[in-house]
Amino acid sequence: MKLASKIIAALAIGAASISAAQEPTTAQTPNLSGYDHDTRATIEIACSTERLNGPAAHRACLKRQIASLQSSPGVPNLNGYDHDTRATIEIACSTERLNGPAAHRACLKRQIASLQSSPGVPNLNGYDHDTRATIEIACSTERLNGPAAHRACLKRQIASLQSSPGVPNLNGYDHDTRATIEIACSTERLNGPAAHRACLKRQIASLQSSPGVPNLNGYDHDTRATIEIACSTERLKGPAAHRACLRKQVESLGAVPRS
């Protein structure tokens, strides 16, 4: 029994020695404790995919991130900017976080530099709610490029309105015609109010040479429904295109319906 105890004790000592010998491998992981929480988190995000290649690749990535910070200045101070500007800068630089804190800081600096030559935010208060909303929709994707790009877009939209007439009046049209015109021009809202107004004018002009809506009352319910289904995609092009489709469908039936 004493011999067995001695053997077990020897094996335990040997295992402890092996474990101790392996500890330096763990210690090879770069120490990030000297960095603030946000910097550590950004480093880990940048190196997250390297974890898929194993601990050695992950540690090498951490070391590269640390090395890139040696020549990188601190985090640019955004406190002098309003909340919306700071948020837009962060949005523009969000993808750079995936490349690590040095790349993220460099992006912040570029955004700040671009603002130095950029005028303030254009004033949209003189426009009605719908026009302001359409301008913002048209420039929403430019927010992804930062506040300077967003402001430049707002200025272009304002400039395009200078040579644009007012919103065409659709009050003289019935509800269905107005709705079809708006559907046809809905995608042009993405290009701003001037483009949207130009589309409305084109739709109105196309109606000038278009006859009225064909009368489908002489057809049974199922036939009328099938005609409308056949012409549903033409609604997307506006009321004139929709009416032309209805007329073609009526002509293809070979008889004029009785009203």
C-alpha positions as CSV (number, residue, x, y, z in Angstrom):
1,M,0.0,0.0,0.0
2,K,2.8,2.3,0.9
3,L,4.4,1.6,-2.5
4,A,1.2,2.3,-4.3
5,S,0.8,5.6,-2.4
6,K,4.3,6.6,-3.4
7,I,3.6,5.8,-7.1
8,I,0.4,7.8,-7.1
9,A,2.2,10.8,-5.4
10,A,4.9,10.6,-8.0
11,L,2.4,10.6,-10.9
12,A,0.7,13.6,-9.3
13,I,3.9,15.5,-9.1
14,G,4.7,14.6,-12.7
15,A,1.3,15.9,-13.9
16,A,1.8,19.1,-12.0
17,S,5.2,19.6,-13.7
18,I,3.7,19.0,-17.1
19,S,0.9,21.5,-16.4
20,A,3.4,24.0,-15.2
21,A,5.4,23.5,-18.3
22,Q,2.4,24.3,-20.4
23,E,1.5,27.6,-18.6
24,P,3.9,29.8,-20.7
25,T,1.8,28.9,-23.8
26,T,-1.3,30.5,-22.1
27,A,0.9,33.5,-21.1
28,Q,1.7,34.1,-24.8
29,T,-1.8,35.7,-25.2
30,P,-1.3,39.5,-25.5
31,N,-2.4,41.4,-22.4
32,L,-5.2,43.9,-23.2
33,S,-5.8,44.9,-19.7
34,G,-4.1,48.3,-20.2
35,Y,-6.7,49.4,-22.8
36,D,-10.1,50.8,-22.0
37,H,-13.2,48.7,-22.5
38,D,-14.2,50.0,-25.9
39,T,-10.6,49.5,-27.3
40,R,-10.4,46.0,-26.0
41,A,-13.9,45.2,-27.4
42,T,-12.9,46.6,-30.8
43,I,-9.7,44.6,-30.9
44,E,-11.6,41.4,-30.0
45,I,-14.2,42.2,-32.7
46,A,-11.4,42.7,-35.3
47,C,-9.8,39.4,-34.4
48,S,-13.0,37.4,-33.9
49,T,-12.8,35.6,-37.3
50,E,-9.2,34.6,-36.5
51,R,-10.5,32.5,-33.7
52,L,-11.8,30.2,-36.4
53,N,-8.2,29.6,-37.4
54,G,-7.1,28.6,-33.9
55,P,-5.4,30.2,-30.9
56,A,-2.1,30.9,-32.6
57,A,-3.8,32.9,-35.4
58,H,-6.0,34.7,-32.9
59,R,-3.0,35.7,-30.8
60,A,-1.1,36.9,-33.8
61,C,-4.1,39.1,-34.8
62,L,-4.2,40.6,-31.2
63,K,-0.5,41.4,-31.5
64,R,-1.0,43.1,-34.9
65,Q,-3.8,45.2,-33.5
66,I,-1.7,46.3,-30.5
67,A,1.2,47.1,-32.9
68,S,-1.1,49.3,-35.1
69,L,-2.1,51.2,-32.0
70,Q,1.5,52.2,-31.2
71,S,1.6,54.7,-34.1
72,S,-2.1,55.7,-33.7
73,P,-3.1,58.8,-31.9
74,G,-5.8,58.6,-29.2
75,V,-9.6,58.6,-30.0
76,P,-10.6,61.8,-31.6
77,N,-12.8,64.0,-29.4
78,L,-16.3,64.4,-30.8
79,N,-17.8,66.3,-27.8
80,G,-17.8,69.6,-29.8
81,Y,-20.3,68.2,-32.2
82,D,-24.1,68.0,-31.8
83,H,-25.7,64.6,-31.1
84,D,-26.9,64.1,-34.7
85,T,-23.4,64.8,-36.2
86,R,-21.7,62.5,-33.7
87,A,-24.2,59.8,-34.4
88,T,-23.7,60.2,-38.2
89,I,-19.9,60.0,-37.8
90,E,-20.2,56.8,-35.8
91,I,-22.5,55.3,-38.4
92,A,-20.1,56.2,-41.2
93,C,-17.2,54.6,-39.2
94,S,-19.1,51.6,-37.9
95,T,-17.7,49.1,-40.5
96,E,-14.1,50.3,-39.7
97,R,-14.6,48.9,-36.2
98,L,-14.3,45.5,-37.8
99,N,-10.8,46.3,-38.7
100,G,-9.8,47.3,-35.2
101,P,-9.5,50.5,-33.1
102,A,-6.6,52.0,-35.1
103,A,-8.7,51.8,-38.3
104,H,-11.8,53.1,-36.5
105,R,-9.8,56.1,-35.1
106,A,-8.4,56.9,-38.5
107,C,-11.9,56.9,-39.9
108,L,-13.1,59.3,-37.2
109,K,-10.2,61.6,-38.0
110,R,-11.1,61.6,-41.7
111,Q,-14.7,62.4,-40.9
112,I,-13.7,65.3,-38.7
113,A,-11.3,66.6,-41.4
114,S,-14.1,66.4,-44.0
115,L,-16.3,68.6,-41.8
116,Q,-13.6,71.4,-41.7
117,S,-14.4,72.4,-45.3
118,S,-18.1,71.6,-45.0
119,P,-20.7,74.4,-44.2
120,G,-23.3,73.8,-41.5
121,V,-26.4,71.8,-41.9
122,P,-28.7,73.4,-44.5
123,N,-31.9,74.9,-43.0
124,L,-35.0,73.0,-44.2
125,N,-37.4,74.9,-42.0
126,G,-38.8,76.9,-44.9
127,Y,-40.2,73.7,-46.5
128,D,-43.4,71.9,-45.7
129,H,-43.3,68.6,-43.8
130,D,-43.7,66.4,-46.9
131,T,-40.9,68.2,-48.8
132,R,-38.5,68.0,-45.8
133,A,-39.3,64.3,-45.3
134,T,-38.7,63.6,-49.0
135,I,-35.4,65.4,-48.9
136,E,-34.3,63.4,-45.9
137,I,-35.4,60.1,-47.6
138,A,-33.3,61.0,-50.7
139,C,-30.3,61.7,-48.5
140,S,-30.6,58.9,-46.0
141,T,-28.0,56.7,-47.7
142,E,-25.5,59.5,-47.7
143,R,-25.6,59.4,-43.9
144,L,-23.7,56.2,-44.2
145,N,-20.8,58.3,-45.7
146,G,-20.8,60.8,-42.8
147,P,-22.2,64.2,-41.9
148,A,-20.2,66.1,-44.6
149,A,-21.6,63.8,-47.4
150,H,-25.1,64.1,-45.9
151,R,-25.0,67.9,-45.8
152,A,-23.7,68.0,-49.4
153,C,-26.7,65.9,-50.4
154,L,-29.1,68.2,-48.6
155,K,-27.6,71.2,-50.4
156,R,-28.0,69.4,-53.8
157,Q,-31.6,68.7,-53.0
158,I,-32.3,72.3,-52.1
159,A,-30.5,73.5,-55.2
160,S,-32.7,71.2,-57.4
161,L,-35.8,72.7,-55.9
162,Q,-34.8,76.2,-57.0
163,S,-35.6,75.5,-60.6
164,S,-38.5,73.2,-59.8
165,P,-42.1,74.4,-59.9
166,G,-44.4,73.7,-57.0
167,V,-46.1,70.4,-56.3
168,P,-48.6,69.7,-59.1
169,N,-52.3,69.9,-58.0
170,L,-54.0,66.5,-58.2
171,N,-57.3,67.7,-56.7
172,G,-59.1,67.6,-60.0
173,Y,-58.6,63.9,-60.3
174,D,-60.7,61.2,-58.6
175,H,-59.3,59.2,-55.7
176,D,-58.3,56.2,-57.8
177,T,-56.4,58.3,-60.4
178,R,-54.6,60.3,-57.7
179,A,-53.6,57.0,-55.9
180,T,-52.3,55.5,-59.1
181,I,-50.3,58.6,-59.9
182,E,-48.7,58.5,-56.4
183,I,-47.9,54.8,-56.8
184,A,-46.2,55.4,-60.1
185,C,-44.1,58.2,-58.6
186,S,-43.4,56.6,-55.2
187,T,-39.9,55.4,-56.2
188,E,-39.0,58.9,-57.4
189,R,-39.4,60.1,-53.8
190,L,-36.1,58.3,-53.2
191,N,-34.5,60.8,-55.5
192,G,-35.9,63.9,-53.7
193,P,-38.9,66.3,-54.0
194,A,-37.8,67.8,-57.3
195,A,-37.6,64.4,-59.0
196,H,-41.0,63.4,-57.4
197,R,-42.7,66.6,-58.7
198,A,-41.2,66.1,-62.1
199,C,-42.7,62.6,-62.1
200,L,-46.1,63.9,-61.1
201,K,-46.0,66.4,-64.0
202,R,-45.2,63.6,-66.4
203,Q,-48.1,61.6,-65.2
204,I,-50.5,64.5,-65.6
205,A,-49.2,65.2,-69.1
206,S,-49.7,61.6,-70.1
207,L,-53.3,61.9,-69.0
208,Q,-53.9,64.9,-71.3
209,S,-53.9,62.6,-74.4
210,S,-55.4,59.6,-72.7
211,P,-59.2,58.9,-73.0
212,G,-61.1,58.1,-69.9
213,V,-61.3,54.9,-68.0
214,P,-62.9,52.1,-70.1
215,N,-66.3,51.1,-68.8
216,L,-66.2,47.5,-67.6
217,N,-69.8,47.4,-66.2
218,G,-71.1,45.3,-69.0
219,Y,-68.8,42.4,-68.0
220,D,-69.5,39.9,-65.2
221,H,-67.6,40.1,-61.9
222,D,-65.1,37.4,-62.8
223,T,-64.3,38.9,-66.2
224,R,-63.8,42.4,-64.6
225,A,-61.6,40.9,-61.9
226,T,-59.5,39.1,-64.4
227,I,-59.0,42.2,-66.5
228,E,-57.9,44.1,-63.5
229,I,-55.5,41.4,-62.5
230,A,-54.0,41.4,-66.0
231,C,-53.5,45.2,-65.8
232,S,-52.3,45.4,-62.2
233,T,-48.7,45.8,-63.1
234,E,-49.5,48.6,-65.4
235,R,-50.9,50.5,-62.4
236,L,-47.3,50.9,-61.3
237,K,-46.7,53.0,-64.5
238,G,-49.5,55.4,-63.8
239,P,-53.2,55.8,-64.7
240,A,-52.6,56.4,-68.5
241,A,-50.7,53.1,-68.8
242,H,-53.4,51.4,-66.7
243,R,-56.2,52.7,-68.9
244,A,-54.4,51.7,-72.1
245,C,-54.1,48.2,-70.7
246,L,-57.8,48.1,-69.9
247,R,-58.7,49.1,-73.4
248,K,-56.4,46.4,-74.9
249,Q,-58.1,43.8,-72.7
250,V,-61.6,45.0,-73.8
251,E,-60.5,45.0,-77.5
252,S,-59.1,41.4,-77.1
253,L,-62.6,40.3,-75.9
254,G,-64.0,41.3,-79.3
255,A,-67.1,43.0,-77.9
256,V,-67.9,46.3,-76.4
257,P,-69.6,45.9,-73.0
258,R,-72.9,47.4,-72.4
259,S,-73.0,50.0,-69.7
